[in-house]
Structures are given as C-alpha cells and as structure tokens.
C-alpha cells in the first residue's frame, strides 16, 4: 500500500502544535504578562488612595491590548508604512520607566495596602517590560546587522566590478 502522507489528524495536530508554539513564544508571553500586570495594577490603583496613578496602567493595558490585536490580525503586514518593532520598543521602554517611577512613589508615599500592592505589581510589570524591550532590541539589532551585511556585500561586489573593469 503506497504511503499517501500523514493521517489528517496528524497533520492537524502539527498545525496545532505550531500554533501553540507561537502562542508560547517569549514575545507573546511578555505581551500577555504585561497586559495582565497592567490590568491588575490598574485595579489596585483604583482601590487605593494613589488613584492619581491609575492612568498609566490603563493606557499601557490598552496599548498592550492593541498590540495583541494588531499581531493577531497581522496588521503589521497590512500597514507597511509603520515601523512596528520600533513602536513596540518605545512602548516597552516608556512603560518600564513610568511603571518604575510610579511604583517607587506609590510604595514610598502612600501607606494603604492597595497602594503598596499596586507598587509591587508595578515593579513586576517593570521587570516584564524590561525583558520585553531587551527581546525586541535583540530582534531589531539582528535585523539591522542583516541589512548592513547585505549593503556591505553589495558595495564589495560593486568595488570588485569597478576594479575588474579598470584592469582591462
């Protein structure tokens, strides 16, 4: 009996495994962790006396939700004019800095438990966003190095062609 390929269930299982691996990638785990920590921090600030700080976690929650949606809908392929990695990098850097500042203030200045909890969750969010911007920075650096090596290869080939034509 000739082998016609894998069984349909096995083929579907392979796709499911690939989709699961994509969902468990470090980038998406950082997005989901940042999203969840932003929501928890927002709730803590709503319940605390440090309610002046609730806008930062709310905005970061909405931005993380937008980036999750954009990634799921593959908007980065549709909107080529936007530099998605740089936007995500800037989001992570600013979120880490803002969370760090408001967490220190919430823990040091306010004495209620909700403010302290918001500060602790803010510190965890700072760590998650720092890991996220480190991962993004590595991806952008690899991309730029590939672009530079392609430009150098093209320039080197052009120099060789020019030197060959001069020797004729």
C-alpha positions as CSV (number, residue, x, y, z in Angstrom):
1,X,0.0,0.0,0.0
2,X,1.6,3.3,-1.0
3,X,2.0,6.0,1.7
4,X,-0.2,9.0,0.8
5,X,1.3,11.1,3.6
6,X,0.3,11.7,7.2
7,X,-3.1,11.0,8.5
8,X,-5.4,14.0,8.6
9,X,-5.5,14.0,12.4
10,X,-1.7,14.0,12.5
11,X,-1.5,16.9,10.0
12,X,-4.0,18.9,12.1
13,X,-2.0,18.1,15.2
14,X,1.1,19.5,13.6
15,X,-0.6,22.8,12.9
16,X,-2.0,22.9,16.4
17,X,1.5,22.3,17.8
18,X,2.8,25.1,15.6
19,X,0.1,27.5,16.8
20,X,0.7,26.5,20.4
21,X,4.4,27.1,20.0
22,X,3.6,30.6,18.5
23,X,1.3,31.4,21.5
24,X,4.1,30.3,23.9
25,X,6.8,32.4,22.3
26,X,8.7,34.7,24.6
27,X,7.4,37.8,22.9
28,X,3.7,36.8,23.3
29,X,4.3,35.7,26.8
30,X,5.7,39.1,27.6
31,X,2.7,40.8,25.9
32,X,0.2,38.7,27.9
33,X,2.2,39.2,31.2
34,X,2.4,43.0,30.6
35,X,-1.3,43.1,29.7
36,X,-2.3,41.1,32.9
37,X,0.0,43.1,35.2
38,X,-1.2,46.4,33.8
39,X,-4.8,45.3,34.4
40,X,-4.1,44.2,38.0
41,X,-2.1,47.3,38.7
42,X,-4.9,49.5,37.3
43,X,-7.4,47.7,39.6
44,X,-5.1,48.2,42.6
45,X,-4.7,51.9,41.9
46,X,-8.5,52.3,41.5
47,X,-8.9,50.9,45.0
48,X,-6.0,52.8,46.6
49,X,-5.5,56.4,47.8
50,X,-2.9,56.8,45.0
51,X,-5.6,57.0,42.4
52,X,-3.7,59.7,40.5
53,X,-1.5,57.0,39.1
54,X,-4.3,54.9,37.5
55,X,-4.0,56.4,34.1
56,X,-0.5,54.9,33.3
57,X,-1.6,51.3,33.8
58,X,-4.8,51.9,32.0
59,X,-3.0,53.3,29.0
60,X,-0.5,50.6,29.0
61,X,-3.2,48.0,29.3
62,X,-5.0,49.5,26.2
63,X,-1.7,49.7,24.3
64,X,-0.8,46.1,25.0
65,X,-4.3,45.1,24.0
66,X,-3.9,47.0,20.7
67,X,-0.5,45.3,20.0
68,X,-2.0,41.9,20.8
69,X,-4.9,42.6,18.5
70,X,-2.6,44.0,15.8
71,X,-0.4,40.9,16.0
72,X,-3.4,38.6,15.9
73,X,-4.9,40.4,12.9
74,X,-1.5,40.7,11.2
75,X,-1.8,44.4,10.8
76,X,2.0,44.8,10.6
77,X,1.8,43.1,7.2
78,X,-1.1,45.3,6.0
79,X,0.3,48.6,7.2
80,X,3.8,48.6,5.9
81,X,4.4,52.3,6.5
82,X,4.6,51.9,10.3
83,X,7.8,50.6,11.9
84,X,6.1,48.1,14.3
85,X,9.2,46.9,16.1
86,X,10.3,50.4,16.9
87,X,6.8,51.3,18.1
88,X,6.7,48.3,20.3
89,X,10.2,49.0,21.6
90,X,9.3,52.6,22.5
91,X,6.1,51.3,24.2
92,X,8.1,48.9,26.4
93,X,10.8,51.4,27.3
94,X,8.4,54.1,28.3
95,X,6.2,51.6,30.2
96,X,9.2,50.3,32.1
97,X,10.3,53.8,33.1
98,X,6.9,55.1,34.0
99,X,6.0,51.9,36.0
100,X,9.3,52.1,37.9
101,X,8.7,55.8,38.8
102,X,5.1,55.5,39.9
103,X,5.8,52.2,41.7
104,X,8.5,53.8,43.8
105,X,6.2,56.8,44.6
106,X,3.3,54.5,45.4
107,X,5.3,52.4,47.8
108,X,7.2,55.3,49.4
109,X,4.5,57.9,49.7
110,X,1.2,56.1,50.4
111,X,0.6,53.8,53.4
112,X,-2.6,51.9,52.4
113,X,-2.4,48.3,51.3
114,X,-3.8,48.8,47.8
115,X,-1.1,51.4,47.0
116,X,1.6,49.0,48.2
117,X,0.1,46.2,46.2
118,X,-0.1,48.4,43.1
119,X,3.6,49.4,43.6
120,X,4.6,45.7,43.9
121,X,2.7,44.8,40.8
122,X,4.2,47.8,39.1
123,X,7.7,46.6,39.9
124,X,6.8,43.2,38.4
125,X,5.5,45.0,35.3
126,X,8.7,47.0,35.1
127,X,10.7,43.7,35.0
128,X,8.4,42.2,32.4
129,X,8.6,45.4,30.2
130,X,12.4,45.4,30.6
131,X,12.6,41.8,29.4
132,X,10.3,42.7,26.5
133,X,12.3,45.6,25.3
134,X,15.5,43.6,25.7
135,X,14.0,40.9,23.4
136,X,12.8,43.5,20.9
137,X,16.2,45.2,20.9
138,X,17.9,41.9,20.1
139,X,15.5,41.3,17.2
140,X,16.0,44.8,15.8
141,X,19.8,44.6,16.2
142,X,19.8,41.2,14.3
143,X,17.6,42.8,11.6
144,X,19.9,45.8,11.3
145,X,23.0,43.7,11.1
146,X,21.5,41.6,8.3
147,X,20.7,44.8,6.4
148,X,24.3,46.1,7.0
149,X,25.9,42.9,5.8
150,X,23.7,42.9,2.7
151,X,24.8,46.5,2.0
152,X,28.4,45.7,2.6
153,X,28.2,42.7,0.3
154,X,26.6,44.8,-2.5
155,X,29.3,47.5,-2.0
156,X,32.1,45.0,-2.1
157,X,30.7,43.4,-5.3
158,X,30.5,46.9,-6.9
159,X,34.1,47.6,-5.9
160,X,35.2,44.3,-7.4
161,X,33.4,45.0,-10.6
162,X,34.9,48.5,-10.9
163,X,38.4,47.2,-10.2
164,X,38.0,44.5,-12.9
165,X,36.8,47.0,-15.5
166,X,39.8,49.2,-14.7
167,X,42.3,46.5,-15.3
168,X,41.0,45.9,-18.8
